[in-house]
Amino acid sequence: MNFTTLGRTGLSVSKMGLGCGGHSRLGLATGKDEANAISVVHKALELGVNFLDTAESYKTETAVGKALALAKAPRESVVLSTKLGPKSGENFSTKLEFKERFNGNLARLQTDYVDLLNLHGVTTDEYAYCLSELVPALLELRDEGKIRFLGITEAFGHDPQHAMLGPAVQNDNCWDVVMVGFNVLNQSARERVLAHTQAKYIGTLCMFAVRRVLSNPEALHSLLAELVASGQLPNEALEPGSCQP
């Protein structure tokens, strides 16, 4: 396994991390049980992966916590990342509510701290609130020793041009790590985000790095249909032979 330093955090992380969300969510979203999810985590650790990324909304924190407890690996041997969205339901969480929600993350993960806590899937219209109300909560959690570093992730599916994250990494210095969408189909982050994270030595995690539509014909056709329905592609895109996976 190859390792790298996660920006200014100084953390040594495996270049290939284990994402515990996505379409599979450690298999829990595709009909597999928790025992299988735990085995996936154990296999990743066996292969040398030391970076695990989960989130409140993934519903995989409990499985990750059990896997780490059963593995009996020293806590410091794993770089553990989780996420919390700025809202609970339809409403923004207050600073106190956010901190209380984070205690749930810790309980599910069976740990007393995480290496990285990310504000999750932040949109452009949510960012000002996050900066003014929730970053202070993150800083307090850091001072309490419950988190080590602060991160933010974009809502790439709705914001493929990085309208939130681009300005955030240019203008604000509170983010130790960011997660950005970057892949062969959309490389716009190269100039809009990555140039600035490199200049500021901000740790960078890539989401949507592997595109399911390129290996799954049904997923490709479904995506094309959605794009045609929304007017982003012409009807001809759905004709046989117009696009090969």
N, C-alpha and C positions, 0 to 999 in steps of 0.2 A: 504494500500500500504506500502511495506517495502522500506526503504531508506538506502543508504550507502554513504560514502564519496568517491568522485572520486579522489583517490590518493592525490598527493600533491597539487591539485587545492584547496582542502578544500571545494569544492562544495558539497552540500547535494543533491543527485539525487535519483530518484525512480529506484529501481533495474530493473524494466521493463520500458524501454523507448519506445517511438513511433518512429520507423524507417519509414521515408517518401519516401523510395526508394523501392528496391526489385522488384518483379514481378508485384505488384499491384500499387505501387506509389500512395497511398491513393485512389486507385480505378481509377485514371486518365488513367492508362495504360490498364484497362480492360473495358472501355466503360462508366464508371461513370463520372458525371459532377463535376464541381468545388464545387457546393453547397454540394454535398455528401462528397467531400474531407474535406471541412470545418467542416462538422458535425462529421467526424471521429476524427479530432483534438479536437473538443469540447468534444466529448465523452471520449477521453483519459484524458483530463484535469479533467473532472468530476469524473473519476475513481481514480484520485490521481496521474496520471503520470505527472511529471514535467520536464522530459528530452525529448526534441524533436531533432531529427537528420535528416537533409536534405542535399542537395548539389546542386550546379549549374547544374550538369548534370541530376539530377532527374526531373527537371522541376516542382518541387512541392513547391519551395520557395514562389511563389506568393500566392498559396492557404494557406500555413502556415502563411504568413504575414497577410492575410485577416482574417484568423481564430483568430489570437491573437488580432487583432484590434477589431473584433466583440465581442470577449470574455470579453474585457475590464478588463482583469486581470492585476495586476501590472507587469511591465516588469521584475522586479527582482524576481517574483515568478516562472518564467520559466527559465530553463537552456537550452539555444538555441545553437545548434551546426550545422555548415554547412561546406561545403568542396569545394575546388577548385583544379582541376588537374593542374599539372605543365605545361601542354601544352594547347595552343589554336589552334585547328586544328592539323596540323602536326608539328608545331614549338613550342619550349619552349617559354614561356612568359618571357620577361625581368622583372626585379624588378618593374619598373614603370608600365608596362602592367598588371602585376599581381595585383598591388594595384588598378589600374583602374577597373579591372574586379571585384575586391572585392566590390567596390562601387556599382556595380550592384547587388551583393548579398544583401547588406544593403537596397537598394531601394526596391527590391522585398519582403524582409522580413519586410519592414516598421519599421525599427529600426535603431538606430544610433550606436549600437554595438552588437556583438555576444559574447557569453561566451567562445566558442571554435571554432577556425578555423583550419581545417585539410587540409594538402596537401593530395590529393585524389588519391587512387589507384596507388601509386608510385611503379615502377618496379625497379629491381636491377640496370639496366643501366641508370635510371633517377635519382637515389638517390644522386650521387655526385653533379649534377647540383642543385638539390633542396637544398642541404646543403650549397653550396657556394653562390648561387644567390638568392634563395627564402626565406630561413630562415631569412636573413637580412630584407627582406620585411615584414615578419611576426613580427619581433621584432619592426620594425618601426610602424606597425599598432598597436601593443600592447602599445607602448609609446604614440601613438596618442589617446589611449582610445577606439579604434574601435574593438579590440578584447581583451579578458582577458587571454586566454591561447592558447598554441600552440599544435597542434596534427598532426598525420600522420596515414594514413590508407594504408594497403597493397592491392595488386591486387591478392586476394586469389585464384580466379579462374585460374589464370595463374601461381601462385606461391604458391602452396599448402604446400610447405616445408619451407616457410618463409625465403627465401634466402635474401630478402631485410630487413625485419623487425627484424629478429633475431640479426644480427650484429648491426643494428641501435640502438636497445635498450641497447646493451652491450657497445657500444663504444661512443655514443653521449648523452649528457645530456640536449639537448635543448627541448626534447619532454615531455610535461606535461601529455599528453594522447595519447594512441595508439588504433587503432581498428584492431583486429586480427580475422582471421577465426578460429573457434573452435566449434566442434560439435561431436556427437557420431561417425560419420564416419571418422573424422580426428582430432585426439587429439595431433598431433605432436607439437602444440604450448605449451603444458604443460611444456616441458623442454626447448624448443628453444626460447620461448618468455616470457611466464608467470613467469618463475623462475626469470628472470631479471627485469621484471616490478615490481614484488613484492619486490625484493631487493632494488630497487631504488624508490619505492613508486610512480610509474607512473600509472596514471589512465588507466584502461583497459576496452574497449568496445568490445563486441563479435559480429561479423557478421556471417551470415550463421549458426546461432545457431539452427534454425529449418530447416530441409532439406525437401524441397517440394517433392523430389523423394520418400520419405518414406510414403507419404500419397496420392500421385497421380500416379496411375499406368501408365498413358500415359507419364508423365514426366520421370518416371523411365525407361520405354522402350526406350524413345528418348535418354536418357543419355547413356544407355547401348549400343545403336546403335552407338553413337558417339565414345565411348570407343573401341568398336570392330573395327570400321572403322579406327581408329588411331593406332590399333595394341596393345592397352593397355589391352584388354581382348580377350579371345578366342571366336570363333564363337559360341561355345556352350552356352555362356552367354545369347544368345537370344532365346534359345530353351524354349518352354512352360514348366513352373514349375521349371526352373533353379534358379529363384530368385523371392521371394515373397515380395511385399511391406510391 
